[in-house]
């Protein structure tokens, strides 16, 4: 009975140390060898692996709605498929009212299929308004670049000619006024001279006093008339000069207006006009794009996964329809201790428990940002496994078990890693020879939790010690009485150790 128990325990231990490599079964020899658990050196593949659990999702998910281009989610990255008039919500029309709906959850659609349409009323009005604004801006630019039109030039010339005529008239009027005033002044002055001469003559002739009085009155009257005439002449000349000055100012203003109309527009004005045209063009392009997006069209062939639309109701601000397209991928996470072993391009084996499928894939993305699960202190890094086109029967959300081969040594000598003793640069293995245990130095290559690559020191068929019966009886011993450095837990350290969450397998 005791031997049966020991045999069962030995099978359990060696089974852990040689996962997938049944040729490494324990051997119980006779006499002295009965206290040891042994395995044979064989030629096989030693594979370092990292395992993880994740879920299946489509490689690309499109978020669709009216008035915007689709948002695209590839793995864990979300972006717009191209520049759009709106991002994250509808734009252009204030409200999109659903006119037709041709999509339902689970439906497979082809690229270019029209999934829904909306009433384009508001969007069409925006296009019409933008077109009018652009036409006005272009007309202003053309007018400023070409200068004044023929009719404008004629009007400007007529205004200038009229001002010139008024100026000439004012000049002539001034000249006539001055001449007339000079004549009146001369006449008044001559009257004074005549009155003075008359008075002097009568006085010389000893004319009667009555005559002299009359002469004195006439002289006074003539002198008063001269003074009045001088005042009138001065006022009249000033009025004529003022009229002439006003006519001159009017002509100068008309001349400036004419020059402004016939001269080309300034560079700054042309630049301003061009800027307004560019802004109007951008507004029209945006309005036209919004109008073109009054229909939701499938950007790729795929499966409809959600629909948030009803005919006659307003579209939501978020995704109205979601479409999954492209091959399936697996989103999983690896522990931080395994991160340095995982690289883009490594092969992966994916098992889908729900469908009992085993698929091959490739690591295509490794997130540089760590995450932790809830309150757990375990830090993990998301990775994406591409499954290519061999994904028939898979649905998004299915659980997937992932195994990533991080290192491999093909067709090499290998022993259970529990057989390795020693430390870096000084490894050895205990070998059964003629019923005795002999320690042999070995050079170790790739080491996993179950297998160790032997580069030199052993041959195929050699029997190596992996443990003792006494260690099985104790169940908790990690170092046997003979001083095994690795014990049944595998190699504890050294430059050749490449960590993984599972042991290597023989293939």
C-alpha positions in Angstrom: 0.0 0.0 0.0 2.9 2.4 0.9 4.5 1.8 -2.5 1.2 2.6 -4.3 1.0 5.9 -2.5 4.5 6.8 -3.3 4.1 5.9 -7.0 1.0 8.0 -7.3 2.8 11.0 -5.7 5.7 10.5 -8.0 3.5 10.6 -11.0 1.9 13.9 -9.8 5.2 15.6 -9.3 6.8 14.5 -12.5 3.6 15.4 -14.4 4.0 19.0 -13.2 7.6 19.0 -14.1 7.1 17.6 -17.6 3.9 19.1 -18.9 3.2 17.8 -22.4 6.3 15.6 -22.4 5.2 12.1 -21.4 8.5 10.5 -22.2 9.8 12.0 -18.9 8.1 9.5 -16.6 9.6 8.6 -13.3 11.6 5.3 -13.0 12.1 3.3 -9.9 15.2 1.2 -10.2 16.4 -1.6 -7.8 18.4 -1.3 -4.6 20.0 2.2 -4.2 18.1 3.8 -7.2 14.8 3.2 -5.5 15.1 6.4 -3.4 15.2 8.7 -6.5 12.7 10.0 -9.0 14.2 10.0 -12.5 13.6 11.1 -16.0 15.4 10.6 -19.3 17.1 13.2 -21.4 15.2 13.6 -24.7 15.3 15.8 -27.8 12.3 18.1 -28.0 11.1 21.7 -28.2 11.4 24.0 -25.2 8.9 26.8 -25.3 8.5 29.7 -22.9 4.9 30.9 -22.7 2.7 33.6 -21.2 -1.0 32.9 -20.7 -3.8 35.3 -20.3 -7.6 35.4 -20.4 -9.4 38.0 -22.6 -12.5 38.5 -24.7 -13.2 38.4 -28.4 -14.1 41.7 -30.2 -14.2 42.9 -33.8 -11.0 44.4 -35.1 -12.8 47.6 -36.1 -16.0 49.1 -34.7 -17.7 52.0 -36.5 -19.9 54.5 -34.6 -22.3 56.0 -37.1 -24.7 59.0 -37.0 -26.1 61.7 -39.2 -24.1 64.8 -39.9 -20.6 63.4 -39.2 -18.1 60.9 -40.5 -17.9 57.5 -38.7 -15.8 57.3 -35.5 -13.5 54.2 -35.7 -12.3 52.0 -32.8 -9.3 49.8 -33.6 -8.4 47.7 -30.6 -8.3 50.3 -27.8 -7.9 53.4 -30.0 -10.8 55.6 -31.1 -10.6 58.2 -33.9 -12.5 59.7 -36.8 -12.1 57.9 -40.1 -11.4 61.3 -41.7 -11.8 65.1 -41.0 -15.4 65.9 -40.2 -17.7 68.8 -39.5 -18.5 67.3 -36.1 -16.9 64.9 -33.7 -18.7 62.9 -31.0 -22.1 64.2 -32.0 -24.3 65.4 -34.9 -23.6 68.8 -36.5 -24.8 71.1 -39.2 -28.5 70.6 -38.9 -29.9 71.5 -35.4 -32.0 68.3 -35.3 -31.9 65.2 -37.5 -35.3 63.6 -37.9 -35.2 60.0 -39.1 -36.9 59.5 -42.4 -36.1 55.8 -43.2 -34.4 53.0 -41.3 -33.0 49.9 -43.0 -30.8 48.5 -40.1 -31.4 46.1 -37.3 -29.2 44.4 -34.7 -27.5 41.3 -36.0 -28.0 42.2 -39.7 -25.0 41.6 -42.0 -24.5 44.5 -44.4 -22.2 45.2 -47.4 -20.0 48.2 -47.8 -22.0 51.2 -49.1 -25.4 50.0 -47.9 -27.7 52.8 -46.9 -28.7 52.1 -43.3 -30.8 55.2 -42.5 -31.8 58.5 -44.0 -32.9 61.8 -42.3 -34.9 64.8 -43.4 -32.3 67.1 -45.1 -34.4 70.4 -44.7 -32.2 72.3 -42.3 -29.0 71.0 -44.0 -30.2 72.1 -47.4 -31.1 75.6 -46.1 -27.6 75.9 -44.7 -26.1 75.0 -48.1 -28.3 77.6 -49.9 -27.3 80.3 -47.4 -23.7 79.5 -47.7 -23.9 79.6 -51.5 -25.4 83.1 -51.4 -22.7 84.3 -49.0 -20.0 83.0 -51.2 -21.4 84.7 -54.3 -21.6 88.0 -52.5 -18.0 87.7 -51.3 -16.7 86.7 -54.8 -18.5 89.7 -56.3 -16.9 92.1 -53.9 -13.5 90.7 -54.7 -14.0 90.8 -58.4 -15.1 94.5 -58.2 -12.1 95.5 -56.1 -9.7 93.7 -58.4 -11.1 95.1 -61.7 -11.6 98.6 -60.5 -14.7 100.9 -61.3 -17.2 100.0 -64.0 -18.0 102.1 -67.0 -21.2 103.6 -65.4 -19.3 104.4 -62.2 -16.6 106.2 -64.2 -19.2 108.2 -66.1 -20.9 109.3 -62.9 -17.6 110.3 -61.3 -16.6 112.3 -64.4 -20.0 114.1 -64.5 -19.7 115.1 -60.9 -16.2 116.4 -61.5 -17.3 118.4 -64.6 -20.2 119.9 -62.7 -17.8 121.0 -59.9 -15.4 122.5 -62.5 -18.3 124.4 -64.1 -19.4 125.8 -60.7 -15.8 126.8 -60.0 -15.5 128.7 -63.2 -18.8 130.4 -62.6 -17.7 131.5 -59.2 -14.5 132.9 -60.6 -16.4 134.9 -63.3 -18.9 136.1 -60.8 -16.1 137.4 -58.5 -14.4 139.2 -61.4 -17.7 140.9 -62.4 -18.5 141.8 -58.8 -15.1 143.4 -58.3 -15.4 145.4 -61.6 -18.9 146.6 -60.7 -17.8 147.6 -57.3 -14.8 149.4 -58.6 -17.0 151.4 -61.0 -19.4 152.4 -58.2 -16.5 153.4 -56.0 -15.0 155.5 -58.7 -18.3 157.2 -59.3 -18.7 158.0 -55.6 -15.2 159.4 -55.5 -15.8 161.5 -58.6 -18.9 163.0 -57.0 -16.9 164.0 -53.9 -14.3 165.7 -56.2 -17.0 167.5 -58.1 -18.6 168.8 -54.9 -15.3 170.0 -53.6 -14.4 171.8 -56.8 -17.8 173.5 -56.9 -17.5 174.7 -53.3 -14.0 176.0 -54.0 -15.1 177.9 -57.1 -18.0 179.5 -55.4 -15.9 180.6 -52.5 -13.4 182.1 -54.9 -16.1 184.0 -56.7 -17.5 185.3 -53.4 -20.8 183.7 -54.1 -23.7 184.4 -51.7 -23.7 182.5 -48.5 -26.8 180.6 -49.5 -24.9 179.2 -52.5 -22.0 178.4 -50.3 -24.3 176.5 -47.9 -25.8 174.6 -50.8 -22.2 173.6 -51.9 -21.3 172.5 -48.4 -24.4 170.3 -48.3 -23.6 168.8 -51.6 -20.1 168.0 -50.5 -21.3 166.4 -47.3 -23.8 164.3 -49.2 -21.1 163.2 -51.7 -18.7 162.2 -48.9 -21.5 160.2 -47.2 -22.3 158.4 -50.4 -18.6 157.5 -50.9 -18.4 156.1 -47.4 -21.5 154.0 -48.0 -20.2 152.8 -51.4 -16.9 151.7 -49.9 -18.7 149.6 -47.2 -20.9 148.0 -49.9 -17.9 147.3 -52.2 -16.0 145.6 -49.4 -18.9 143.4 -48.4 -19.7 142.4 -52.0 -16.1 141.5 -52.7 -15.8 139.4 -49.6 -19.0 137.5 -50.6 -17.7 136.8 -54.1 -14.4 135.6 -52.6 -16.3 133.3 -50.2 -18.4 131.8 -53.1 -15.2 131.2 -55.1 -13.5 129.5 -52.2 -16.6 127.2 -51.7 -16.6 126.3 -55.4 -12.9 125.5 -55.2 -13.4 123.1 -52.2 -16.3 121.4 -54.0 -14.1 120.9 -57.1 -11.3 119.5 -55.0 -13.7 117.1 -53.2 -15.1 115.9 -56.6 -11.6 115.4 -57.9 -10.7 113.2 -54.9 -13.9 111.2 -55.3 -13.1 110.7 -59.0 -9.6 109.5 -58.2 -10.9 107.1 -55.5 -13.3 105.5 -58.0 -11.0 105.1 -60.9 -7.9 103.9 -58.8 -7.5 100.2 -58.1 -8.4 98.8 -54.6 -5.6 98.8 -52.0 -3.7 95.6 -51.4 -5.1 95.4 -47.8 -8.7 95.6 -49.2 -8.0 92.8 -51.8 -6.5 90.7 -49.0 -9.6 91.3 -46.8 -11.9 90.3 -49.8 -9.9 87.2 -50.4 -10.1 86.2 -46.7 -13.9 86.6 -46.8 -14.1 84.5 -50.0 -12.1 81.7 -48.3 -14.2 81.8 -45.2 -17.4 81.6 -47.3 -16.0 78.6 -49.3 -15.1 76.8 -46.1 -18.7 77.4 -44.8 -20.2 76.1 -48.0 -17.9 73.0 -48.0 -18.9 72.2 -44.4 -22.6 72.7 -45.2 -22.4 70.5 -48.3 -20.6 67.8 -46.3 -23.2 67.9 -43.6 -25.9 67.6 -46.3 -24.1 64.6 -47.8 -24.2 63.0 -44.4 -27.9 63.1 -44.1 -27.7 59.4 -45.0 -25.9 56.8 -42.8 -24.0 54.5 -45.1 -22.0 51.4 -44.1 -18.3 52.3 -44.4 -17.4 48.6 -44.6 -19.0 45.2 -44.7 -19.9 43.9 -41.2 -22.5 43.2 -38.6 -24.9 45.7 -37.0 -24.4 45.5 -33.2 -26.7 48.3 -32.0 -29.4 50.6 -33.4 -30.6 53.7 -31.5 -33.0 55.2 -34.2 -36.8 55.3 -34.7 -38.5 56.6 -37.8 -40.0 60.0 -37.2 -37.9 60.6 -34.1 -34.8 62.8 -33.6 -31.4 61.1 -33.8 -29.4 60.8 -30.6 -26.2 62.9 -30.1 -24.0 59.9 -29.8 -23.8 56.8 -31.9 -27.0 56.0 -33.7 -25.8 52.8 -35.2 -22.7 50.6 -34.4 -21.1 48.4 -37.0 -18.4 45.8 -36.3 -16.2 44.9 -39.3 -13.0 43.2 -40.2 -11.5 40.0 -38.6 -11.9 39.3 -34.9 -9.3 40.1 -32.3 -8.8 39.1 -28.7 -8.3 41.8 -26.1 -6.4 40.4 -23.1 -3.9 41.6 -20.4 -0.5 40.3 -19.2 1.1 40.8 -15.9 3.9 43.4 -15.6 6.4 40.6 -14.9 5.6 39.1 -18.3 5.6 42.4 -20.2 9.3 42.3 -21.2 8.8 38.8 -22.7 5.9 39.8 -24.9 6.5 41.5 -28.3 4.5 42.5 -31.3 4.6 39.8 -33.9 4.8 36.8 -31.5 2.6 33.8 -32.3 -0.3 33.0 -30.0 -2.7 30.1 -29.5 -6.2 31.1 -28.7 -8.8 28.7 -27.2 -12.5 29.7 -27.3 -14.3 27.6 -24.6 -17.8 28.5 -25.9 -17.1 27.0 -29.3 -14.3 24.6 -28.4 -12.1 26.2 -31.1 -8.4 26.4 -31.0 -7.1 29.2 -33.2 -3.7 30.7 -34.1 -3.1 34.4 -33.8 -0.4 37.1 -33.6 0.3 39.8 -31.1 -0.5 43.1 -32.9 -0.7 45.7 -30.1 0.8 46.1 -26.6 -0.4 49.1 -24.6 2.3 51.2 -22.9 -0.2 52.2 -20.2 -0.7 49.9 -17.2 -4.0 49.1 -15.6 -5.0 47.4 -12.4 -8.1 45.3 -11.8 -10.4 47.0 -9.2 -8.7 47.2 -5.8 -6.2 44.6 -6.8 -2.5 45.5 -6.6 -1.7 43.3 -9.7 -0.6 45.6 -12.5 -1.4 44.4 -16.1 -0.9 45.7 -19.6 -3.5 45.3 -22.3 -2.5 43.4 -25.5 -4.4 42.7 -28.7 -4.2 39.3 -30.5 -5.2 39.3 -34.2 -6.9 36.1 -35.3 -6.7 36.9 -39.1 -9.6 35.6 -41.2 -10.1 32.2 -39.5 -12.8 33.5 -37.1 -15.9 31.7 -38.4 -18.5 31.2 -35.6 -17.0 33.8 -33.2 -19.1 36.5 -31.6 -17.9 39.6 -29.8 -17.7 39.2 -26.1 -16.8 35.5 -26.1 -14.1 34.4 -23.5 -10.8 33.5 -25.0 -7.8 31.8 -23.3 -4.5 33.1 -24.8 -1.1 31.4 -24.8 1.8 33.5 -26.3 5.0 31.8 -27.2 7.6 34.3 -25.9 10.8 32.2 -26.5 11.6 28.8 -28.0 14.5 26.4 -28.5 13.6 23.8 -31.2 14.9 20.3 -31.4 17.2 20.5 -28.4 18.2 18.2 -25.5 15.9 18.9 -22.6 15.3 17.7 -19.0 12.8 18.7 -16.4 13.9 21.9 -14.9 13.6 20.3 -11.4 16.8 18.3 -12.4 19.0 21.5 -12.6 21.2 22.3 -9.6 23.7 25.1 -8.9 23.9 28.7 -9.8 24.7 31.0 -12.7 27.7 29.7 -14.7 28.0 26.6 -12.5 25.1 24.3 -13.2 25.0 20.6 -12.8 22.7 17.6 -13.1 22.6 14.4 -11.1 22.8 11.4 -13.5 22.0 7.7 -12.7 25.0 5.6 -13.8 25.2 1.9 -12.9 22.8 2.3 -10.0 24.7 5.3 -8.6 24.1 9.0 -8.6 26.8 11.1 -10.3 26.9 14.9 -10.6 27.7 16.2 -14.1 28.3 19.9 -15.1 26.0 21.1 -17.8 25.5 24.2 -19.9 21.9 25.4 -19.7 20.0 27.4 -22.3 16.3 28.3 -22.2 14.7 27.3 -18.9 10.9 27.2 -18.3 9.0 26.2 -15.2 8.9 22.6 -16.5 11.7 22.1 -19.0 15.4 23.1 -19.3 17.4 23.2 -22.5 20.8 21.3 -22.1 23.4 22.7 -24.5 26.2 20.4 -23.4 27.0 17.8 -20.7 24.3 15.2 -21.4 23.2 12.9 -24.2 19.8 11.6 -25.3 18.7 8.7 -23.1 20.7 9.7 -20.0 18.7 9.2 -16.8 18.6 12.3 -14.6 17.5 12.7 -11.0 14.5 15.1 -10.5 13.7 14.4 -6.9 13.5 11.8 -4.1 10.9 9.7 -2.6 11.5 11.3 0.7 10.7 14.7 -0.7 7.4 13.3 -2.0 6.6 12.0 1.4 7.2 15.4 3.0 5.1 17.1 0.2 6.4 20.5 1.1 10.2 20.1 0.6 11.7 22.3 -2.0 15.3 21.2 -1.5 16.1 17.5 -1.0 18.6 16.0 1.4 21.2 15.8 -1.3 21.2 19.6 -1.7 19.3 19.9 -5.0 19.5 23.6 -5.9 16.5 23.7 -8.2 14.3 21.3 -6.3 10.9 20.3 -7.8 9.9 24.0 -8.2 12.3 24.5 -11.2 15.4 26.5 -11.6 15.4 29.4 -9.1 17.7 31.9 -10.8 20.5 32.5 -13.3 21.1 34.3 -16.5 19.3 31.7 -18.6 16.0 31.9 -16.8 13.2 33.5 -18.9 10.1 33.8 -16.8 6.6 32.8 -17.9 3.3 32.0 -16.3 3.3 28.4 -17.7 6.0 25.9 -18.3 7.4 24.8 -21.7 5.9 22.0 -23.7 7.5 19.3 -25.8 6.1 19.1 -29.4 
